[in-house]
Amino acid sequence: MDRFRALHEPLSPLRRTSIKPRRTSADVSTRVSDLRSRFEKSKNTERTRSSSTEATRSSMI
């Protein structure tokens, strides 16, 4: 697992930064719910390129 992470970490800087700080499950759940609510808001107000980028950003996390 460590060797796998060492190989792939340089390719994904976003994942490395999200892994480094030890987050509790509560922090993650609140962050996810915040992202989801923001995505729902953008999806409801406008069906534009910004809402689609929000969808890809939330799916990446």
PDB file of N, H, CA, C and O in Angstrom:
ATOM      1  N   MET A   1       0.833  -1.202   0.000  1.00  0.00           N
ATOM      2  CA  MET A   1       0.000   0.000   0.000  1.00  0.00           C
ATOM      3  C   MET A   1       0.870   1.256   0.000  1.00  0.00           C
ATOM      4  O   MET A   1       0.577   2.221  -0.706  1.00  0.00           O
ATOM      5  N   ASP A   2       1.938   1.239   0.792  1.00  0.00           N
ATOM      6  H   ASP A   2       2.177   0.455   1.366  1.00  0.00           H
ATOM      7  CA  ASP A   2       2.821   2.405   0.829  1.00  0.00           C
ATOM      8  C   ASP A   2       3.523   2.606  -0.502  1.00  0.00           C
ATOM      9  O   ASP A   2       3.689   3.734  -0.965  1.00  0.00           O
ATOM     10  N   ARG A   3       3.936   1.491  -1.117  1.00  0.00           N
ATOM     11  H   ARG A   3       3.800   0.574  -0.740  1.00  0.00           H
ATOM     12  CA  ARG A   3       4.598   1.609  -2.406  1.00  0.00           C
ATOM     13  C   ARG A   3       3.614   2.124  -3.455  1.00  0.00           C
ATOM     14  O   ARG A   3       3.976   2.937  -4.305  1.00  0.00           O
ATOM     15  N   PHE A   4       2.382   1.654  -3.391  1.00  0.00           N
ATOM     16  H   PHE A   4       2.088   0.994  -2.700  1.00  0.00           H
ATOM     17  CA  PHE A   4       1.356   2.126  -4.317  1.00  0.00           C
ATOM     18  C   PHE A   4       1.125   3.630  -4.149  1.00  0.00           C
ATOM     19  O   PHE A   4       1.013   4.356  -5.137  1.00  0.00           O
ATOM     20  N   ARG A   5       1.054   4.094  -2.901  1.00  0.00           N
ATOM     21  H   ARG A   5       1.145   3.504  -2.099  1.00  0.00           H
ATOM     22  CA  ARG A   5       0.830   5.514  -2.657  1.00  0.00           C
ATOM     23  C   ARG A   5       2.036   6.335  -3.113  1.00  0.00           C
ATOM     24  O   ARG A   5       1.884   7.427  -3.659  1.00  0.00           O
ATOM     25  N   ALA A   6       3.230   5.798  -2.883  1.00  0.00           N
ATOM     26  H   ALA A   6       3.354   4.910  -2.439  1.00  0.00           H
ATOM     27  CA  ALA A   6       4.435   6.523  -3.284  1.00  0.00           C
ATOM     28  C   ALA A   6       4.494   6.669  -4.803  1.00  0.00           C
ATOM     29  O   ALA A   6       4.979   7.676  -5.319  1.00  0.00           O
ATOM     30  N   LEU A   7       3.997   5.658  -5.514  1.00  0.00           N
ATOM     31  H   LEU A   7       3.603   4.840  -5.095  1.00  0.00           H
ATOM     32  CA  LEU A   7       3.991   5.734  -6.974  1.00  0.00           C
ATOM     33  C   LEU A   7       2.966   6.747  -7.472  1.00  0.00           C
ATOM     34  O   LEU A   7       3.231   7.481  -8.424  1.00  0.00           O
ATOM     35  N   HIS A   8       1.807   6.790  -6.839  1.00  0.00           N
ATOM     36  H   HIS A   8       1.591   6.194  -6.066  1.00  0.00           H
ATOM     37  CA  HIS A   8       0.707   7.567  -7.398  1.00  0.00           C
ATOM     38  C   HIS A   8       0.536   8.940  -6.764  1.00  0.00           C
ATOM     39  O   HIS A   8      -0.203   9.776  -7.284  1.00  0.00           O
ATOM     40  N   GLU A   9       1.209   9.177  -5.649  1.00  0.00           N
ATOM     41  H   GLU A   9       1.809   8.497  -5.227  1.00  0.00           H
ATOM     42  CA  GLU A   9       1.014  10.461  -4.982  1.00  0.00           C
ATOM     43  C   GLU A   9       1.442  11.659  -5.836  1.00  0.00           C
ATOM     44  O   GLU A   9       0.709  12.646  -5.881  1.00  0.00           O
ATOM     45  N   PRO A  10       2.590  11.619  -6.513  1.00  0.00           N
ATOM     46  CA  PRO A  10       2.983  12.781  -7.308  1.00  0.00           C
ATOM     47  C   PRO A  10       1.986  13.103  -8.424  1.00  0.00           C
ATOM     48  O   PRO A  10       1.908  14.248  -8.868  1.00  0.00           O
ATOM     49  N   LEU A  11       1.224  12.102  -8.881  1.00  0.00           N
ATOM     50  H   LEU A  11       1.288  11.171  -8.520  1.00  0.00           H
ATOM     51  CA  LEU A  11       0.288  12.332  -9.971  1.00  0.00           C
ATOM     52  C   LEU A  11      -0.967  13.050  -9.488  1.00  0.00           C
ATOM     53  O   LEU A  11      -1.620  13.735 -10.275  1.00  0.00           O
ATOM     54  N   SER A  12      -1.318  12.909  -8.210  1.00  0.00           N
ATOM     55  H   SER A  12      -0.787  12.352  -7.571  1.00  0.00           H
ATOM     56  CA  SER A  12      -2.558  13.509  -7.717  1.00  0.00           C
ATOM     57  C   SER A  12      -2.273  14.389  -6.503  1.00  0.00           C
ATOM     58  O   SER A  12      -2.371  13.922  -5.369  1.00  0.00           O
ATOM     59  N   PRO A  13      -1.921  15.660  -6.724  1.00  0.00           N
ATOM     60  CA  PRO A  13      -1.630  16.551  -5.595  1.00  0.00           C
ATOM     61  C   PRO A  13      -2.865  16.810  -4.735  1.00  0.00           C
ATOM     62  O   PRO A  13      -2.748  17.018  -3.527  1.00  0.00           O
ATOM     63  N   LEU A  14      -4.057  16.800  -5.355  1.00  0.00           N
ATOM     64  H   LEU A  14      -4.153  16.632  -6.336  1.00  0.00           H
ATOM     65  CA  LEU A  14      -5.273  17.082  -4.587  1.00  0.00           C
ATOM     66  C   LEU A  14      -5.520  15.998  -3.555  1.00  0.00           C
ATOM     67  O   LEU A  14      -5.893  16.286  -2.418  1.00  0.00           O
ATOM     68  N   ARG A  15      -5.314  14.762  -3.950  1.00  0.00           N
ATOM     69  H   ARG A  15      -5.011  14.528  -4.874  1.00  0.00           H
ATOM     70  CA  ARG A  15      -5.542  13.673  -3.002  1.00  0.00           C
ATOM     71  C   ARG A  15      -4.516  13.712  -1.876  1.00  0.00           C
ATOM     72  O   ARG A  15      -4.846  13.426  -0.725  1.00  0.00           O
ATOM     73  N   ARG A  16      -3.269  14.065  -2.203  1.00  0.00           N
ATOM     74  H   ARG A  16      -3.001  14.296  -3.138  1.00  0.00           H
ATOM     75  CA  ARG A  16      -2.235  14.089  -1.175  1.00  0.00           C
ATOM     76  C   ARG A  16      -2.571  15.124  -0.099  1.00  0.00           C
ATOM     77  O   ARG A  16      -2.422  14.855   1.093  1.00  0.00           O
ATOM     78  N   THR A  17      -3.025  16.311  -0.524  1.00  0.00           N
ATOM     79  H   THR A  17      -3.145  16.529  -1.492  1.00  0.00           H
ATOM     80  CA  THR A  17      -3.343  17.349   0.447  1.00  0.00           C
ATOM     81  C   THR A  17      -4.559  16.963   1.280  1.00  0.00           C
ATOM     82  O   THR A  17      -4.639  17.320   2.456  1.00  0.00           O
ATOM     83  N   SER A  18      -5.507  16.238   0.689  1.00  0.00           N
ATOM     84  H   SER A  18      -5.442  15.948  -0.266  1.00  0.00           H
ATOM     85  CA  SER A  18      -6.704  15.865   1.446  1.00  0.00           C
ATOM     86  C   SER A  18      -6.408  14.736   2.423  1.00  0.00           C
ATOM     87  O   SER A  18      -7.102  14.593   3.430  1.00  0.00           O
ATOM     88  N   ILE A  19      -5.383  13.931   2.139  1.00  0.00           N
ATOM     89  H   ILE A  19      -4.819  14.047   1.322  1.00  0.00           H
ATOM     90  CA  ILE A  19      -5.060  12.814   3.032  1.00  0.00           C
ATOM     91  C   ILE A  19      -4.243  13.303   4.226  1.00  0.00           C
ATOM     92  O   ILE A  19      -4.425  12.816   5.342  1.00  0.00           O
ATOM     93  N   LYS A  20      -3.349  14.256   4.002  1.00  0.00           N
ATOM     94  H   LYS A  20      -3.201  14.652   3.096  1.00  0.00           H
ATOM     95  CA  LYS A  20      -2.394  14.627   5.047  1.00  0.00           C
ATOM     96  C   LYS A  20      -3.030  15.051   6.362  1.00  0.00           C
ATOM     97  O   LYS A  20      -2.694  14.479   7.399  1.00  0.00           O
ATOM     98  N   PRO A  21      -3.942  16.035   6.369  1.00  0.00           N
ATOM     99  CA  PRO A  21      -4.572  16.341   7.655  1.00  0.00           C
ATOM    100  C   PRO A  21      -5.509  15.225   8.074  1.00  0.00           C
ATOM    101  O   PRO A  21      -6.369  14.805   7.300  1.00  0.00           O
ATOM    102  N   ARG A  22      -5.342  14.743   9.302  1.00  0.00           N
ATOM    103  H   ARG A  22      -4.643  15.084   9.930  1.00  0.00           H
ATOM    104  CA  ARG A  22      -6.203  13.662   9.786  1.00  0.00           C
ATOM    105  C   ARG A  22      -7.586  14.226  10.082  1.00  0.00           C
ATOM    106  O   ARG A  22      -7.773  14.978  11.038  1.00  0.00           O
ATOM    107  N   ARG A  23      -8.546  13.854   9.252  1.00  0.00           N
ATOM    108  H   ARG A  23      -8.394  13.243   8.475  1.00  0.00           H
ATOM    109  CA  ARG A  23      -9.908  14.339   9.458  1.00  0.00           C
ATOM    110  C   ARG A  23     -10.742  13.288  10.171  1.00  0.00           C
ATOM    111  O   ARG A  23     -10.610  12.094   9.902  1.00  0.00           O
ATOM    112  N   THR A  24     -11.588  13.727  11.067  1.00  0.00           N
ATOM    113  H   THR A  24     -11.695  14.697  11.285  1.00  0.00           H
ATOM    114  CA  THR A  24     -12.540  12.807  11.673  1.00  0.00           C
ATOM    115  C   THR A  24     -13.686  12.580  10.697  1.00  0.00           C
ATOM    116  O   THR A  24     -13.867  13.341   9.746  1.00  0.00           O
ATOM    117  N   SER A  25     -14.454  11.528  10.943  1.00  0.00           N
ATOM    118  H   SER A  25     -14.306  10.910  11.715  1.00  0.00           H
ATOM    119  CA  SER A  25     -15.571  11.234  10.045  1.00  0.00           C
ATOM    120  C   SER A  25     -16.593  12.371  10.064  1.00  0.00           C
ATOM    121  O   SER A  25     -17.269  12.618   9.065  1.00  0.00           O
ATOM    122  N   ALA A  26     -16.705  13.057  11.193  1.00  0.00           N
ATOM    123  H   ALA A  26     -16.156  12.857  12.004  1.00  0.00           H
ATOM    124  CA  ALA A  26     -17.642  14.181  11.278  1.00  0.00           C
ATOM    125  C   ALA A  26     -17.221  15.305  10.335  1.00  0.00           C
ATOM    126  O   ALA A  26     -18.059  15.889   9.649  1.00  0.00           O
ATOM    127  N   ASP A  27     -15.928  15.607  10.300  1.00  0.00           N
ATOM    128  H   ASP A  27     -15.246  15.133  10.857  1.00  0.00           H
ATOM    129  CA  ASP A  27     -15.439  16.645   9.394  1.00  0.00           C
ATOM    130  C   ASP A  27     -15.732  16.280   7.947  1.00  0.00           C
ATOM    131  O   ASP A  27     -16.170  17.116   7.156  1.00  0.00           O
ATOM    132  N   VAL A  28     -15.483  15.021   7.615  1.00  0.00           N
ATOM    133  H   VAL A  28     -15.127  14.343   8.257  1.00  0.00           H
ATOM    134  CA  VAL A  28     -15.697  14.583   6.237  1.00  0.00           C
ATOM    135  C   VAL A  28     -17.172  14.657   5.879  1.00  0.00           C
ATOM    136  O   VAL A  28     -17.531  15.119   4.796  1.00  0.00           O
ATOM    137  N   SER A  29     -18.032  14.200   6.795  1.00  0.00           N
ATOM    138  H   SER A  29     -17.740  13.826   7.675  1.00  0.00           H
ATOM    139  CA  SER A  29     -19.463  14.184   6.484  1.00  0.00           C
ATOM    140  C   SER A  29     -20.004  15.601   6.321  1.00  0.00           C
ATOM    141  O   SER A  29     -20.819  15.857   5.435  1.00  0.00           O
ATOM    142  N   THR A  30     -19.553  16.523   7.170  1.00  0.00           N
ATOM    143  H   THR A  30     -18.891  16.316   7.890  1.00  0.00           H
ATOM    144  CA  THR A  30     -20.029  17.898   7.036  1.00  0.00           C
ATOM    145  C   THR A  30     -19.524  18.513   5.739  1.00  0.00           C
ATOM    146  O   THR A  30     -20.246  19.261   5.080  1.00  0.00           O
ATOM    147  N   ARG A  31     -18.289  18.202   5.372  1.00  0.00           N
ATOM    148  H   ARG A  31     -17.702  17.594   5.907  1.00  0.00           H
ATOM    149  CA  ARG A  31     -17.741  18.716   4.124  1.00  0.00           C
ATOM    150  C   ARG A  31     -18.509  18.173   2.931  1.00  0.00           C
ATOM    151  O   ARG A  31     -18.830  18.906   1.995  1.00  0.00           O
ATOM    152  N   VAL A  32     -18.801  16.870   2.977  1.00  0.00           N
ATOM    153  H   VAL A  32     -18.540  16.274   3.737  1.00  0.00           H
ATOM    154  CA  VAL A  32     -19.535  16.245   1.878  1.00  0.00           C
ATOM    155  C   VAL A  32     -20.943  16.822   1.771  1.00  0.00           C
ATOM    156  O   VAL A  32     -21.415  17.119   0.674  1.00  0.00           O
ATOM    157  N   SER A  33     -21.609  16.978   2.910  1.00  0.00           N
ATOM    158  H   SER A  33     -21.225  16.737   3.801  1.00  0.00           H
ATOM    159  CA  SER A  33     -22.969  17.526   2.876  1.00  0.00           C
ATOM    160  C   SER A  33     -22.950  18.970   2.378  1.00  0.00           C
ATOM    161  O   SER A  33     -23.858  19.394   1.664  1.00  0.00           O
ATOM    162  N   ASP A  34     -21.912  19.725   2.755  1.00  0.00           N
ATOM    163  H   ASP A  34     -21.174  19.379   3.335  1.00  0.00           H
ATOM    164  CA  ASP A  34     -21.788  21.098   2.284  1.00  0.00           C
ATOM    165  C   ASP A  34     -21.601  21.136   0.775  1.00  0.00           C
ATOM    166  O   ASP A  34     -22.217  21.947   0.084  1.00  0.00           O
ATOM    167  N   LEU A  35     -20.745  20.254   0.270  1.00  0.00           N
ATOM    168  H   LEU A  35     -20.244  19.595   0.832  1.00  0.00           H
ATOM    169  CA  LEU A  35     -20.529  20.188  -1.168  1.00  0.00           C
ATOM    170  C   LEU A  35     -21.808  19.789  -1.883  1.00  0.00           C
ATOM    171  O   LEU A  35     -22.152  20.344  -2.926  1.00  0.00           O
ATOM    172  N   ARG A  36     -22.514  18.807  -1.302  1.00  0.00           N
ATOM    173  H   ARG A  36     -22.234  18.356  -0.454  1.00  0.00           H
ATOM    174  CA  ARG A  36     -23.727  18.319  -1.953  1.00  0.00           C
ATOM    175  C   ARG A  36     -24.797  19.403  -1.984  1.00  0.00           C
ATOM    176  O   ARG A  36     -25.475  19.579  -2.997  1.00  0.00           O
ATOM    177  N   SER A  37     -24.953  20.131  -0.881  1.00  0.00           N
ATOM    178  H   SER A  37     -24.403  19.988  -0.058  1.00  0.00           H
ATOM    179  CA  SER A  37     -25.972  21.183  -0.844  1.00  0.00           C
ATOM    180  C   SER A  37     -25.615  22.298  -1.828  1.00  0.00           C
ATOM    181  O   SER A  37     -26.490  22.851  -2.495  1.00  0.00           O
ATOM    182  N   ARG A  38     -24.316  22.623  -1.913  1.00  0.00           N
ATOM    183  H   ARG A  38     -23.606  22.174  -1.372  1.00  0.00           H
ATOM    184  CA  ARG A  38     -23.897  23.655  -2.852  1.00  0.00           C
ATOM    185  C   ARG A  38     -24.145  23.199  -4.286  1.00  0.00           C
ATOM    186  O   ARG A  38     -24.558  23.990  -5.135  1.00  0.00           O
ATOM    187  N   PHE A  39     -23.890  21.917  -4.549  1.00  0.00           N
ATOM    188  H   PHE A  39     -23.555  21.275  -3.860  1.00  0.00           H
ATOM    189  CA  PHE A  39     -24.125  21.383  -5.887  1.00  0.00           C
ATOM    190  C   PHE A  39     -25.615  21.391  -6.210  1.00  0.00           C
ATOM    191  O   PHE A  39     -26.003  21.739  -7.325  1.00  0.00           O
ATOM    192  N   GLU A  40     -26.452  21.014  -5.248  1.00  0.00           N
ATOM    193  H   GLU A  40     -26.137  20.732  -4.342  1.00  0.00           H
ATOM    194  CA  GLU A  40     -27.901  21.034  -5.461  1.00  0.00           C
ATOM    195  C   GLU A  40     -28.370  22.454  -5.771  1.00  0.00           C
ATOM    196  O   GLU A  40     -29.215  22.660  -6.642  1.00  0.00           O
ATOM    197  N   LYS A  41     -27.818  23.429  -5.055  1.00  0.00           N
ATOM    198  H   LYS A  41     -27.131  23.262  -4.347  1.00  0.00           H
ATOM    199  CA  LYS A  41     -28.203  24.815  -5.271  1.00  0.00           C
ATOM    200  C   LYS A  41     -27.834  25.260  -6.686  1.00  0.00           C
ATOM    201  O   LYS A  41     -28.646  25.863  -7.388  1.00  0.00           O
ATOM    202  N   SER A  42     -26.614  24.960  -7.093  1.00  0.00           N
ATOM    203  H   SER A  42     -25.954  24.470  -6.523  1.00  0.00           H
ATOM    204  CA  SER A  42     -26.166  25.381  -8.417  1.00  0.00           C
ATOM    205  C   SER A  42     -26.934  24.637  -9.504  1.00  0.00           C
ATOM    206  O   SER A  42     -27.200  25.189 -10.572  1.00  0.00           O
ATOM    207  N   LYS A  43     -27.291  23.378  -9.228  1.00  0.00           N
ATOM    208  H   LYS A  43     -27.075  22.930  -8.361  1.00  0.00           H
ATOM    209  CA  LYS A  43     -28.031  22.592 -10.219  1.00  0.00           C
ATOM    210  C   LYS A  43     -29.444  23.141 -10.374  1.00  0.00           C
ATOM    211  O   LYS A  43     -29.988  23.161 -11.478  1.00  0.00           O
ATOM    212  N   ASN A  44     -30.037  23.587  -9.270  1.00  0.00           N
ATOM    213  H   ASN A  44     -29.595  23.572  -8.373  1.00  0.00           H
ATOM    214  CA  ASN A  44     -31.406  24.085  -9.322  1.00  0.00           C
ATOM    215  C   ASN A  44     -31.482  25.463  -9.972  1.00  0.00           C
ATOM    216  O   ASN A  44     -32.407  25.743 -10.734  1.00  0.00           O
ATOM    217  N   THR A  45     -30.510  26.324  -9.670  1.00  0.00           N
ATOM    218  H   THR A  45     -29.758  26.097  -9.051  1.00  0.00           H
ATOM    219  CA  THR A  45     -30.593  27.694 -10.155  1.00  0.00           C
ATOM    220  C   THR A  45     -30.252  27.783 -11.637  1.00  0.00           C
ATOM    221  O   THR A  45     -30.895  28.527 -12.378  1.00  0.00           O
ATOM    222  N   GLU A  46     -29.250  27.033 -12.071  1.00  0.00           N
ATOM    223  H   GLU A  46     -28.728  26.429 -11.470  1.00  0.00           H
ATOM    224  CA  GLU A  46     -28.828  27.166 -13.462  1.00  0.00           C
ATOM    225  C   GLU A  46     -28.215  25.868 -13.956  1.00  0.00           C
ATOM    226  O   GLU A  46     -27.454  25.212 -13.243  1.00  0.00           O
ATOM    227  N   ARG A  47     -28.557  25.504 -15.193  1.00  0.00           N
ATOM    228  H   ARG A  47     -29.175  26.036 -15.772  1.00  0.00           H
ATOM    229  CA  ARG A  47     -27.936  24.315 -15.792  1.00  0.00           C
ATOM    230  C   ARG A  47     -26.846  24.803 -16.747  1.00  0.00           C
ATOM    231  O   ARG A  47     -27.018  24.830 -17.965  1.00  0.00           O
ATOM    232  N   THR A  48     -25.712  25.188 -16.142  1.00  0.00           N
ATOM    233  H   THR A  48     -25.572  25.166 -15.152  1.00  0.00           H
ATOM    234  CA  THR A  48     -24.627  25.749 -16.932  1.00  0.00           C
ATOM    235  C   THR A  48     -23.355  24.956 -16.706  1.00  0.00           C
ATOM    236  O   THR A  48     -23.358  23.917 -16.046  1.00  0.00           O
ATOM    237  N   ARG A  49     -22.258  25.470 -17.272  1.00  0.00           N
ATOM    238  H   ARG A  49     -22.256  26.314 -17.809  1.00  0.00           H
ATOM    239  CA  ARG A  49     -20.978  24.791 -17.128  1.00  0.00           C
ATOM    240  C   ARG A  49     -20.517  24.781 -15.670  1.00  0.00           C
ATOM    241  O   ARG A  49     -19.817  23.856 -15.258  1.00  0.00           O
ATOM    242  N   SER A  50     -20.892  25.786 -14.885  1.00  0.00           N
ATOM    243  H   SER A  50     -21.460  26.538 -15.219  1.00  0.00           H
ATOM    244  CA  SER A  50     -20.445  25.858 -13.493  1.00  0.00           C
ATOM    245  C   SER A  50     -21.023  24.711 -12.678  1.00  0.00           C
ATOM    246  O   SER A  50     -20.331  24.151 -11.828  1.00  0.00           O
ATOM    247  N   SER A  51     -22.283  24.350 -12.923  1.00  0.00           N
ATOM    248  H   SER A  51     -22.845  24.804 -13.614  1.00  0.00           H
ATOM    249  CA  SER A  51     -22.886  23.254 -12.162  1.00  0.00           C
ATOM    250  C   SER A  51     -22.230  21.931 -12.529  1.00  0.00           C
ATOM    251  O   SER A  51     -22.066  21.065 -11.669  1.00  0.00           O
ATOM    252  N   SER A  52     -21.850  21.759 -13.799  1.00  0.00           N
ATOM    253  H   SER A  52     -21.984  22.462 -14.498  1.00  0.00           H
ATOM    254  CA  SER A  52     -21.209  20.506 -14.194  1.00  0.00           C
ATOM    255  C   SER A  52     -19.811  20.402 -13.592  1.00  0.00           C
ATOM    256  O   SER A  52     -19.382  19.310 -13.221  1.00  0.00           O
ATOM    257  N   THR A  53     -19.099  21.512 -13.491  1.00  0.00           N
ATOM    258  H   THR A  53     -19.447  22.399 -13.792  1.00  0.00           H
ATOM    259  CA  THR A  53     -17.783  21.464 -12.858  1.00  0.00           C
ATOM    260  C   THR A  53     -17.923  21.169 -11.376  1.00  0.00           C
ATOM    261  O   THR A  53     -17.072  20.496 -10.795  1.00  0.00           O
ATOM    262  N   GLU A  54     -18.991  21.667 -10.755  1.00  0.00           N
ATOM    263  H   GLU A  54     -19.683  22.214 -11.227  1.00  0.00           H
ATOM    264  CA  GLU A  54     -19.236  21.365  -9.347  1.00  0.00           C
ATOM    265  C   GLU A  54     -19.488  19.877  -9.169  1.00  0.00           C
ATOM    266  O   GLU A  54     -19.061  19.288  -8.176  1.00  0.00           O
ATOM    267  N   ALA A  55     -20.182  19.262 -10.130  1.00  0.00           N
ATOM    268  H   ALA A  55     -20.529  19.741 -10.936  1.00  0.00           H
ATOM    269  CA  ALA A  55     -20.461  17.834 -10.044  1.00  0.00           C
ATOM    270  C   ALA A  55     -19.163  17.041 -10.128  1.00  0.00           C
ATOM    271  O   ALA A  55     -18.964  16.098  -9.361  1.00  0.00           O
ATOM    272  N   THR A  56     -18.277  17.411 -11.050  1.00  0.00           N
ATOM    273  H   THR A  56     -18.438  18.177 -11.673  1.00  0.00           H
ATOM    274  CA  THR A  56     -17.022  16.677 -11.179  1.00  0.00           C
ATOM    275  C   THR A  56     -16.156  16.886  -9.949  1.00  0.00           C
ATOM    276  O   THR A  56     -15.461  15.966  -9.520  1.00  0.00           O
ATOM    277  N   ARG A  57     -16.188  18.098  -9.369  1.00  0.00           N
ATOM    278  H   ARG A  57     -16.753  18.846  -9.718  1.00  0.00           H
ATOM    279  CA  ARG A  57     -15.362  18.363  -8.198  1.00  0.00           C
ATOM    280  C   ARG A  57     -15.836  17.535  -7.005  1.00  0.00           C
ATOM    281  O   ARG A  57     -15.017  16.995  -6.262  1.00  0.00           O
ATOM    282  N   SER A  58     -17.163  17.432  -6.816  1.00  0.00           N
ATOM    283  H   SER A  58     -17.829  17.871  -7.420  1.00  0.00           H
ATOM    284  CA  SER A  58     -17.678  16.665  -5.680  1.00  0.00           C
ATOM    285  C   SER A  58     -17.442  15.176  -5.888  1.00  0.00           C
ATOM    286  O   SER A  58     -17.236  14.449  -4.916  1.00  0.00           O
ATOM    287  N   SER A  59     -17.469  14.701  -7.141  1.00  0.00           N
ATOM    288  H   SER A  59     -17.637  15.291  -7.931  1.00  0.00           H
ATOM    289  CA  SER A  59     -17.240  13.276  -7.371  1.00  0.00           C
ATOM    290  C   SER A  59     -15.767  12.933  -7.173  1.00  0.00           C
ATOM    291  O   SER A  59     -15.439  11.800  -6.821  1.00  0.00           O
ATOM    292  N   MET A  60     -14.869  13.906  -7.398  1.00  0.00           N
ATOM    293  H   MET A  60     -15.135  14.827  -7.684  1.00  0.00           H
ATOM    294  CA  MET A  60     -13.451  13.633  -7.212  1.00  0.00           C
ATOM    295  C   MET A  60     -13.092  13.435  -5.745  1.00  0.00           C
ATOM    296  O   MET A  60     -12.211  12.639  -5.420  1.00  0.00           O
ATOM    297  N   ILE A  61     -13.761  14.142  -4.876  1.00  0.00           N
ATOM    298  H   ILE A  61     -14.478  14.788  -5.139  1.00  0.00           H
ATOM    299  CA  ILE A  61     -13.411  14.079  -3.450  1.00  0.00           C
ATOM    300  C   ILE A  61     -13.870  12.756  -2.842  1.00  0.00           C
ATOM    301  O   ILE A  61     -13.663  12.520  -1.651  1.00  0.00           O
TER     302      ILE A  61
END
